[in-house]
Amino acid sequence: MVKHHQHKILDCTIRDGGLVNDWDFSVEFVQDMYRGLSAAGVEYMEIGYKNSEKLLKGGASGPWRFLNESFLRDVITKKTDTKLSALVDIGRVDEKDILPREDSLLDLIRVACYIKDVDKGLELVQKFHDMGYETSLNIMALSHVMENELTEAFEEINRSPVDVVYVVDSYGSMQSKDIDYLVSKFQRLLPEKELGLHMHNNMQLAFANTLTGASKGVTFLDSSVYGMGRAAGNCTTELLLSHLKGARYDVRPVLGLIEKHMITMREKWDWGYLIPYMIVGALDEHPRTAMALLDSAERNNFTDFYDRLTSVETFPSASKK
Ligand SMILES: C[C@H](O)CC(=O)C(=O)O
């Protein structure tokens, strides 16, 4: 039985969903999202990435990829009890773009990194902490991390001021027993830190895995509305709101958001349970090959895709996202 009172839902539709549509969200949609999540009682909304346009090559992206404070103030004219967060990547953020918290609409800055870059991630955490922000460290691709790498990282994390440390299933390959094991390990070795979970839904397990962590006392639960997130997407916000209901949460405003905006979005953009994403999840691989397949004329050639991924030959094209 999940205890309800201690959880915080962090909705990352705009940030993770932006990886599906190059952050092509209208201002009206993002405003409705903030109003809807606030009415639903969601504690945090991740409104995008705060990476630097100068440091990132690539095509045109919507403004939610390179959040700018003055633009943000035009969008969010009235702050509610729902706090705002932004994600930054190592090497892609210009610290000069970050204002002190008292001058910002953001409350939480989350730093995403791979295990080899935990030291660099923690340097950023220290800076954002000193500027007054709540902070998290999101260690990506944990299913590929070795025990000894984690143990070394924990020593550094314990010395840092980071508030929340995330278990991130970037490849959507984890099962409940993996979450059970990792959460116990994080709790044992990071006793002073709050924990978070960010799950992907390749194996249709994102919700179940999130509940496994929640039942063990993980506080921060990531989700996205209608599951909109990279590739197979995330644990859905509407399921969490329904399951963790009680006085605080109301799923109805989120159903309204889906009805008004997201049925047509789902017809336009691919995310969620699609067979190529299931295959890469089952094989514990990055979704980039499945994303490339779905962008091609061979999008439904599942057996050929599976054969190529499981043969000794290397899979050819891979667009990085
Ligand atoms: C830091 C985020 O949790 C990154 C992400 O979405 C991932 O799956 O990795």
The ligand as a Gaussian input file, in Angstrom:
#p B3LYP/6-31G(d) Opt

LIG

0 1
 C       17.171000      13.675000     -16.418000
 C       16.053000      13.104000     -17.081000
 O       15.504000      12.323000     -16.147000
 C       16.575000      12.580000     -18.380000
 C       15.685000      11.652000     -19.085000
 O       14.575000      11.996000     -19.427000
 C       16.156000      10.303000     -19.328000
 O       15.318000       9.446000     -19.579000
 O       17.364000      10.036000     -19.298000

